[in-house]
Amino acid sequence: MPSEKTKKILEGLGNIATKTQIKEENHLVVSNEYGEDSKGKIIYIDRMYGDMFGDHKLIQKNHKQYTGKIHKRRRLVKGLDDNSFFSACFETADGRWFDNAGMPMEKPKKAEAEPEVQSNIEFVNLPPSAEELEQIKQQKLDQEKRILQNLK
């Protein structure tokens, strides 16, 4: 029969799941601020961020990270010099659109999926030339001489 102390500990362990709640942290992102309303309250917007590896994430106006799929698209834009070029834009799974600066935008009239870049570059390891073999031999001899000098 367990003692009273053991019973209290076991009862406490049974309630452990109800006592602890994991809270999701909100990080206040200053670059999501988009001015102030008439009362002086800060207006927050959804904003897309990217890194140098090509990954993108969306920080929503409630400061939580969007967990849905983000699709990279491209649209044809006419420049100031009347030349057209493709500009990147992003679409979320729930239908929100962002330009290449990460700012919200209206859905473009025509946008297409970013084409897959396929590389036909092949890497081939060629055997070393006679000159390279001679250089390798010389480097090994020099290294051996240095080791022998350090032993004396």
MOTA-V97938 format. One record per residue. N is the residue number from 1. RES is the residue in one small letter. SS is DSSP state (2 for helix, 1 for strand, 0 for the rest). Layout:
((N/RES/SS) (N/RES/SS))
This chain:
((1/m/0) (2/p/0) (3/s/0) (4/e/2) (5/k/2) (6/t/2) (7/k/2) (8/k/2) (9/i/2) (10/l/2) (11/e/2) (12/g/2) (13/l/2) (14/g/2) (15/n/0) (16/i/2) (17/a/2) (18/t/2) (19/k/2) (20/t/0) (21/q/0) (22/i/0) (23/k/0) (24/e/0) (25/e/0) (26/n/0) (27/h/0) (28/l/0) (29/v/0) (30/v/2) (31/s/2) (32/n/2) (33/e/1) (34/y/1) (35/g/1) (36/e/1) (37/d/0) (38/s/0) (39/k/0) (40/g/0) (41/k/0) (42/i/1) (43/i/1) (44/y/1) (45/i/0) (46/d/0) (47/r/1) (48/m/1) (49/y/1) (50/g/1) (51/d/0) (52/m/0) (53/f/0) (54/g/0) (55/d/0) (56/h/1) (57/k/1) (58/l/1) (59/i/1) (60/q/0) (61/k/0) (62/n/0) (63/h/0) (64/k/0) (65/q/1) (66/y/0) (67/t/0) (68/g/0) (69/k/0) (70/i/1) (71/h/1) (72/k/1) (73/r/1) (74/r/1) (75/r/1) (76/l/1) (77/v/1) (78/k/1) (79/g/0) (80/l/0) (81/d/0) (82/d/0) (83/n/0) (84/s/1) (85/f/1) (86/f/1) (87/s/1) (88/a/1) (89/c/1) (90/f/1) (91/e/1) (92/t/1) (93/a/0) (94/d/0) (95/g/0) (96/r/0) (97/w/1) (98/f/1) (99/d/1) (100/n/0) (101/a/0) (102/g/0) (103/m/0) (104/p/1) (105/m/1) (106/e/0) (107/k/0) (108/p/0) (109/k/0) (110/k/0) (111/a/0) (112/e/1) (113/a/1) (114/e/0) (115/p/0) (116/e/0) (117/v/0) (118/q/0) (119/s/0) (120/n/0) (121/i/0) (122/e/0) (123/f/0) (124/v/0) (125/n/0) (126/l/0) (127/p/0) (128/p/0) (129/s/0) (130/a/2) (131/e/2) (132/e/2) (133/l/2) (134/e/2) (135/q/2) (136/i/2) (137/k/2) (138/q/2) (139/q/2) (140/k/2) (141/l/2) (142/d/2) (143/q/2) (144/e/2) (145/k/2) (146/r/2) (147/i/2) (148/l/2) (149/q/2) (150/n/2) (151/l/2) (152/k/0))
